Amino acid sequence: MRRLGALTFAAALGLAGAAAAQDAPRVVSTFPPPDSVVPAGIGQIQVTYDRPMMPNSWSFATGGERAFPAVDGGPVQSDDGKSFSLAVKLEAHTTYVIWLNTDRYQKFKDEQGHAATPYRLTFTTSE
């Protein structure tokens, strides 16, 4: 009987963890799209989440790849709260890696305070 209780408890913990993961906001689109090729120059990184996000809270980050573009100003949030745009300068013939939240930096959060699932965006520039 104790064994069944322990298994039931473990199953309940597993379900609670799964429910917490389902509560996490998720990226639904980015610009540039993942693994795309875009022109070099002045550009914009944009991320859109599946729900409104907390205002003035974001984590555009690196994962140690040293491939983050030069930034021109801070992120701007859309009126509906779901999207963030970041003005950047993109060098020619470069592969960029941008993390939207990481294990360490988790400021992309929804209005209830749930941290978004970390997302790795990679794209390359042409001339």
Secondary structure by P-SEA (a helix, b strand, c coil): caaaaaaaaaaaaaaaaaaaaaabbbbccccccccccccccbbbbbbbccccccccccccccccccccccccbbbbbcccccbbbbbbbbbcbbbbbbbccccccccccccccccccbbbbbbcccc
